[in-house]
Structures are given as C-alpha cells and as structure tokens.
Amino acid sequence: MSKRHDAIFADVLKDLPAPATPDRGGARFLKRTNALSESGEREEKVLRWVDPASCVMWTRHNRAYELLTEENCRDLIDSLKSQGQQEFPAIVRRLPAGQGAEYEVICGARRHFAVSWLRANNYPQFRYLIEVRDLTDEEAFRLADIENRDRADLSDYERACDYLQALGAYYGGKQKTMAARLEVSEAWLSRYLHLARLPKIILAAWPRVTEIRELHARQLRALLHDGEDKVMAEAERIAAEQAKARAGQGAYVAVPKVLSRLKAAVHGPASLTRNSAQSVTVKKRGNRILIEFPDSIDPAELRAALDGYLSGRTGN
C-alpha cells in the first residue's frame, strides 16, 4: 500500500475507538500494541482467531467472493501453509445477535477463502485472524477501497461496480463529493463509473467480465458515440460466440479480437481512428498499403488496430 493510501487509511480509522476486550469465554485472543507516532500515546488492539464459518462477507464488499477459486487464491493458500498461520488480520464488524454469523468481513475476502479452503482440505488447525471495528457503511466502503485499490487481483469491473453502488448509497449521486472523500480526481472516478454503466451485451462480448478494463471502457465510449447501433449489433454476435465457448463449444474470442471487431464495425477496416491523440490510418498507394501510426502509440492499441484491419480484409 502506498504512503498516500496509508494516510487515507489512517484518516478513516483515526476517530474510531479501540475495540473493547471481548469475552474470554469465546475464541483464543491475540493482543497487539501499536505506537501512535504523532501523539506518543499507545493504543491496544485486540485480535481474535475464529472459525471462518462465523464470518460472512459484507453485502457491499468490493470483491466478488463467488469469483474466488483455489486457482486464483493459490498464492495466498501456499503462503499461509508456508507461514503456518495468517499474518495480517481481516477487518470485520460485529453483527447483531440472531443474524446467523457473528461477524461480517469488510477487508479480507481472499484471506477468508484461503483459510476456509485449507480447513476443508486437510488443514483443520487453521483459523481466521480478525480485528473487530465499529465502522459506518461509508467508512467501511472507504476502508475496503483503500486496501484493494492497488491490488492487481481485483478486476477493474469489480472496482467500477463498487464505485457505482457507493455513489448512490453514500454520496447522493454526487461524483465531486465522492471523489473528494476517496482523494481521487473526478475524471479518474468518472472513467470507472462509465465502465460500470456499460450495457450488458457489451460485457457479454468479453470472454470474462473480469477481463474488461477501464482502458477498454474509454475506447468503447468513443465507439458507442460514433455508432452505437453498429457496436451493439456486433457485440451481440460476439456474445453468442462467447456463450458457445463457455458451454465448451469452440474457443473464446480473445479481448484484442473483440476490440478490433467492435472498432471495425463502426469505422471499417480502412479507417481505424482510436482517439484524438492516437490513430492508425490505412492508405492505398498503387498496389501497396501504407499503414501510419504515432510512434507513441500503445502496443496493445496497435495490435488491436492491425487485427481489425486484417479481419476486415479476410472477412473473419
């Protein structure tokens, strides 16, 4: 986590009281003392080892728990096995009595999955390390966002959907207010909100929804502006192919190919404008084809442009 994110994290927690020491008749406890450098005072936090079954994910958790698998959590599972225990606590809130579970997880979904998997696969000694906090929903949202903002294993689309839900739930639909609370620019936040608002048929055209990036949403925004009907029609055709691939009938249409087909649907193979700053142009000179592009163009953009041109020539 960057120093800036550390500062935001501290801001979220600065006014929260340290949790009271829980009843020692329950799970085993682990105490940790933290020095507060600015004031010189010391705050004692109480951590608990619990059965992960006593915890559920917060309904507004920014990670889609159902997308967690042994495969995408393998690094964490192996790390826990190597260390013999969880080193960093998850942050949770206590649930009211009668809710079934005792805690809801604000930060720590992957740790919860990994410990649960280990317990179900011949490592019953593993327990889930938690720190109980008293957080409002808005504080919980910001805390989870701070922890996961730089995580490569949280997809852009998961993050975007979380922002869109939070915009209405906590900030009255005001992007400026939300951006200020998250300490990000309005432009940066707007790009993620646009990703979350993409039509479902566009999302279905991607092999997996976790593969659609904020950069793709920027490209699609221009395409939808220039030819929404054409984009949607081609997306529907691609989505049908992806559905067959998910059913085991053929291969997925790769992301660069998806982009090139959507762009070709609007501009055609001979006009592949990307945006005002970067473009690829194709000119015919006699029996030769001249392809021009800026030296600064992103390689992925160039590849997508060439794919679109070639697919237009071959009809594939």
C-alpha positions as CSV (number, residue, x, y, z in Angstrom):
1,M,0.0,0.0,0.0
2,S,1.4,3.4,-0.9
3,K,2.2,6.2,1.6
4,R,-0.8,8.1,0.3
5,H,-3.1,5.2,0.8
6,D,-1.7,4.7,4.3
7,A,-2.6,8.3,5.1
8,I,-6.2,7.8,3.8
9,F,-6.4,4.5,5.7
10,A,-5.4,6.3,8.9
11,D,-7.9,9.1,8.3
12,V,-10.7,6.5,8.1
13,L,-9.8,5.0,11.4
14,K,-8.5,8.0,13.4
15,D,-11.7,8.7,15.3
16,L,-12.7,5.1,15.9
17,P,-12.3,3.9,19.5
18,A,-10.2,0.8,20.1
19,P,-12.5,-2.3,20.4
20,A,-13.3,-3.3,23.9
21,T,-11.7,-6.5,25.1
22,P,-14.2,-9.3,24.3
23,D,-15.4,-12.1,26.5
24,R,-12.5,-14.6,27.0
25,G,-15.0,-17.5,27.1
26,G,-15.0,-17.5,23.3
27,A,-12.2,-17.9,20.8
28,R,-8.4,-17.6,21.5
29,F,-7.2,-13.9,21.6
30,L,-4.1,-12.3,20.3
31,K,-3.1,-8.8,21.5
32,R,-1.1,-6.3,19.6
33,T,0.2,-2.9,20.8
34,N,0.6,-0.1,18.3
35,A,2.5,3.0,18.8
36,L,0.9,6.2,17.6
37,S,3.9,8.2,16.5
38,E,2.5,11.7,16.4
39,S,1.0,11.8,19.9
40,G,3.3,9.3,21.6
41,E,0.3,7.5,23.0
42,R,-0.3,3.8,22.7
43,E,-3.4,2.1,21.5
44,E,-4.0,-1.6,22.2
45,K,-6.0,-3.6,19.7
46,V,-7.4,-7.0,20.3
47,L,-7.3,-9.6,17.6
48,R,-9.2,-12.8,17.5
49,W,-8.6,-16.2,16.0
50,V,-12.1,-17.5,14.8
51,D,-13.6,-20.2,12.7
52,P,-14.2,-18.6,9.3
53,A,-17.7,-20.0,9.3
54,S,-18.6,-17.4,11.9
55,C,-18.0,-14.7,9.3
56,V,-19.9,-13.6,6.2
57,M,-18.9,-11.1,3.6
58,W,-20.3,-7.6,3.9
59,T,-23.0,-7.3,1.2
60,R,-21.2,-4.2,-0.1
61,H,-17.8,-5.9,-0.2
62,N,-15.9,-4.7,-3.3
63,R,-14.6,-8.2,-4.2
64,A,-16.9,-10.7,-5.8
65,Y,-16.5,-13.6,-3.4
66,E,-18.1,-16.1,-5.8
67,L,-15.2,-15.4,-8.3
68,L,-12.6,-16.6,-5.8
69,T,-11.2,-20.1,-6.6
70,E,-8.4,-22.3,-5.5
71,E,-6.6,-21.3,-8.7
72,N,-6.8,-17.5,-8.2
73,C,-6.1,-17.8,-4.5
74,R,-3.3,-20.4,-4.8
75,D,-0.5,-17.9,-4.0
76,L,-2.2,-16.9,-0.7
77,I,-3.1,-20.6,0.2
78,D,0.6,-21.6,-0.4
79,S,1.8,-18.6,1.7
80,L,-0.5,-19.5,4.6
81,K,0.7,-23.1,4.5
82,S,4.3,-21.9,4.5
83,Q,3.9,-19.5,7.4
84,G,1.7,-21.8,9.3
85,Q,-0.9,-19.1,10.1
86,Q,-2.5,-15.9,8.8
87,E,-0.1,-12.9,9.4
88,F,-2.4,-9.9,8.7
89,P,-5.8,-9.6,10.3
90,A,-9.0,-9.1,8.3
91,I,-11.1,-6.2,9.4
92,V,-14.7,-7.1,10.4
93,R,-17.7,-5.7,12.1
94,R,-19.8,-7.5,14.7
95,L,-23.3,-8.5,13.5
96,P,-26.4,-8.1,15.7
97,A,-27.5,-11.2,17.5
98,G,-29.7,-13.6,15.5
99,Q,-28.0,-12.9,12.2
100,G,-26.6,-16.4,11.9
101,A,-23.0,-15.3,11.6
102,E,-21.2,-13.3,14.3
103,Y,-19.1,-11.0,12.1
104,E,-19.2,-9.5,8.6
105,V,-15.9,-9.1,6.7
106,I,-15.0,-5.6,5.4
107,C,-11.5,-6.3,4.3
108,G,-10.1,-9.8,3.9
109,A,-12.2,-11.9,1.5
110,R,-9.3,-13.7,-0.1
111,R,-7.9,-14.5,3.4
112,H,-11.3,-15.8,4.4
113,F,-11.5,-18.0,1.3
114,A,-7.9,-19.3,1.7
115,V,-8.4,-20.2,5.4
116,S,-11.8,-21.8,4.6
117,W,-10.2,-23.8,1.8
118,L,-7.3,-25.0,4.0
119,R,-9.7,-26.1,6.7
120,A,-11.8,-28.1,4.2
121,N,-8.7,-29.7,2.7
122,N,-6.8,-31.4,5.5
123,Y,-5.6,-28.4,7.5
124,P,-8.3,-28.0,10.2
125,Q,-5.9,-26.2,12.5
126,F,-6.0,-23.0,10.5
127,R,-8.2,-20.2,11.9
128,Y,-9.2,-16.8,10.7
129,L,-7.4,-13.8,12.2
130,I,-9.7,-10.8,12.6
131,E,-9.8,-7.3,14.0
132,V,-13.2,-6.1,15.1
133,R,-14.0,-2.5,14.3
134,D,-17.0,-0.2,14.7
135,L,-17.5,1.3,11.2
136,T,-20.3,3.1,9.4
137,D,-21.1,1.8,5.9
138,E,-19.3,4.7,4.3
139,E,-16.2,4.2,6.4
140,A,-16.3,0.5,5.6
141,F,-16.5,1.3,1.9
142,R,-13.6,3.7,2.0
143,L,-11.5,1.3,4.1
144,A,-12.1,-1.6,1.7
145,D,-11.3,0.6,-1.3
146,I,-8.1,1.8,0.2
147,E,-7.0,-1.8,0.9
148,N,-7.8,-3.0,-2.5
149,R,-7.2,0.0,-4.8
150,D,-3.7,-1.2,-5.8
151,R,-4.4,-4.9,-5.8
152,A,-3.9,-6.4,-9.3
153,D,-6.2,-9.4,-8.4
154,L,-9.2,-7.1,-8.0
155,S,-10.6,-6.5,-11.5
156,D,-11.4,-3.1,-12.9
157,Y,-15.0,-4.1,-13.4
158,E,-15.4,-5.3,-9.7
159,R,-14.0,-1.9,-8.6
160,A,-16.2,0.0,-11.0
161,C,-19.4,-1.7,-9.9
162,D,-18.4,-1.0,-6.2
163,Y,-18.0,2.7,-7.0
164,L,-21.3,3.0,-8.8
165,Q,-23.2,1.4,-6.0
166,A,-21.4,3.6,-3.4
167,L,-22.1,6.7,-5.4
168,G,-25.8,6.4,-4.8
169,A,-25.7,4.7,-1.4
170,Y,-23.3,7.2,0.4
171,Y,-22.8,10.3,-1.7
172,G,-26.3,11.1,-3.1
173,G,-25.1,10.6,-6.6
174,K,-22.6,13.5,-6.3
175,Q,-19.3,12.5,-8.0
176,K,-17.5,15.5,-6.7
177,T,-18.2,14.6,-3.1
178,M,-17.3,11.0,-3.6
179,A,-14.0,11.9,-5.4
180,A,-13.1,14.2,-2.5
181,R,-13.8,11.5,0.1
182,L,-11.7,9.0,-1.8
183,E,-9.0,11.6,-2.6
184,V,-9.1,10.9,-6.3
185,S,-9.8,13.2,-9.3
186,E,-13.3,13.4,-10.6
187,A,-12.0,12.4,-14.1
188,W,-10.5,9.2,-12.7
189,L,-13.7,8.3,-10.8
190,S,-15.8,9.1,-13.9
191,R,-13.9,6.6,-16.0
192,Y,-14.7,3.8,-13.6
193,L,-18.3,4.8,-13.3
194,H,-18.6,4.7,-17.1
195,L,-17.1,1.1,-17.1
196,A,-19.8,0.0,-14.6
197,R,-22.5,1.5,-16.7
198,L,-21.6,-0.4,-19.9
199,P,-24.6,-2.2,-21.5
200,K,-24.8,-5.9,-20.5
201,I,-24.5,-7.1,-24.1
202,I,-21.1,-5.3,-24.3
203,L,-20.0,-7.1,-21.1
204,A,-21.1,-10.4,-22.5
205,A,-18.9,-9.9,-25.5
206,W,-15.8,-10.2,-23.3
207,P,-14.5,-13.8,-22.5
208,R,-14.9,-13.0,-18.8
209,V,-16.2,-9.9,-17.2
210,T,-13.1,-9.6,-15.1
211,E,-11.1,-9.1,-18.3
212,I,-12.8,-5.8,-19.2
213,R,-10.5,-2.9,-18.2
214,E,-11.1,0.7,-17.6
215,L,-9.0,1.4,-20.7
216,H,-11.4,-0.7,-22.8
217,A,-14.3,1.4,-21.5
218,R,-12.6,4.5,-22.7
219,Q,-12.3,3.1,-26.2
220,L,-15.9,1.8,-26.2
221,R,-17.2,5.2,-25.1
222,A,-16.0,6.8,-28.3
223,L,-17.2,3.8,-30.4
224,L,-20.7,4.0,-28.9
225,H,-20.8,7.7,-29.5
226,D,-19.9,7.2,-33.2
227,G,-22.1,4.2,-33.9
228,E,-24.0,2.7,-31.0
229,D,-26.3,0.5,-33.2
230,K,-23.3,-1.0,-35.1
231,V,-21.4,-1.6,-31.9
232,M,-24.3,-3.3,-30.1
233,A,-25.1,-5.5,-33.2
234,E,-21.5,-6.7,-33.4
235,A,-21.3,-7.2,-29.6
236,E,-24.4,-9.4,-29.8
237,R,-22.7,-11.6,-32.4
238,I,-19.5,-11.8,-30.3
239,A,-21.5,-12.5,-27.2
240,A,-23.2,-15.5,-28.9
241,E,-19.7,-16.9,-29.8
242,Q,-18.5,-16.4,-26.2
243,A,-21.6,-18.2,-24.9
244,K,-20.8,-21.2,-27.0
245,A,-17.2,-21.1,-25.7
246,R,-18.5,-21.1,-22.1
247,A,-20.5,-24.2,-23.0
248,G,-17.4,-25.9,-24.3
249,Q,-18.2,-25.4,-28.0
250,G,-15.2,-23.7,-29.5
251,A,-12.6,-21.2,-28.3
252,Y,-13.2,-17.8,-26.7
253,V,-12.9,-14.7,-28.8
254,A,-9.8,-13.0,-27.3
255,V,-10.0,-9.5,-25.9
256,P,-7.9,-7.8,-28.7
257,K,-10.1,-9.5,-31.3
258,V,-13.2,-8.3,-29.5
259,L,-12.0,-4.8,-29.6
260,S,-10.9,-4.9,-33.2
261,R,-14.2,-6.3,-34.3
262,L,-16.2,-3.6,-32.5
263,K,-14.0,-0.9,-33.9
264,A,-14.2,-2.3,-37.4
265,A,-18.0,-2.4,-37.1
266,V,-18.0,1.3,-36.7
267,H,-15.1,2.6,-38.7
268,G,-14.5,-0.3,-41.2
269,P,-11.0,-1.7,-41.9
270,A,-9.8,1.3,-43.8
271,S,-10.5,3.9,-41.1
272,L,-9.3,2.9,-37.6
273,T,-9.3,6.1,-35.6
274,R,-8.7,5.5,-31.9
275,N,-8.9,8.9,-30.4
276,S,-7.8,12.5,-31.0
277,A,-4.3,11.8,-29.6
278,Q,-3.5,8.4,-31.2
279,S,-4.8,6.9,-34.5
280,V,-3.9,4.3,-37.1
281,T,-4.6,5.2,-40.7
282,V,-4.5,2.9,-43.7
283,K,-3.9,4.3,-47.2
284,K,-3.7,2.5,-50.5
285,R,-0.9,3.6,-52.9
286,G,-0.9,1.7,-56.1
287,N,-0.6,-2.0,-55.2
288,R,0.8,-1.2,-51.8
289,I,-0.9,-0.5,-48.4
290,L,0.6,2.2,-46.2
291,I,-0.2,2.0,-42.5
292,E,0.7,5.0,-40.4
293,F,0.6,5.4,-36.6
294,P,2.2,7.7,-34.0
295,D,5.5,6.5,-32.5
296,S,3.9,6.9,-29.0
297,I,1.0,4.5,-29.7
298,D,0.4,1.8,-27.1
299,P,1.5,-1.7,-28.5
300,A,-1.9,-3.2,-27.5
301,E,-3.7,-0.4,-29.4
302,L,-1.6,-1.0,-32.5
303,R,-2.1,-4.7,-32.3
304,A,-5.9,-4.2,-32.0
305,A,-5.9,-1.9,-35.0
306,L,-4.0,-4.3,-37.1
307,D,-6.2,-7.2,-36.1
308,G,-9.2,-5.1,-37.1
309,Y,-7.8,-4.3,-40.5
310,L,-6.8,-7.9,-41.2
311,S,-10.2,-9.2,-40.1
312,G,-11.9,-6.8,-42.4
313,R,-9.7,-7.9,-45.4
314,T,-10.3,-11.6,-44.7
315,G,-13.9,-11.3,-43.6
316,N,-13.2,-13.2,-40.4
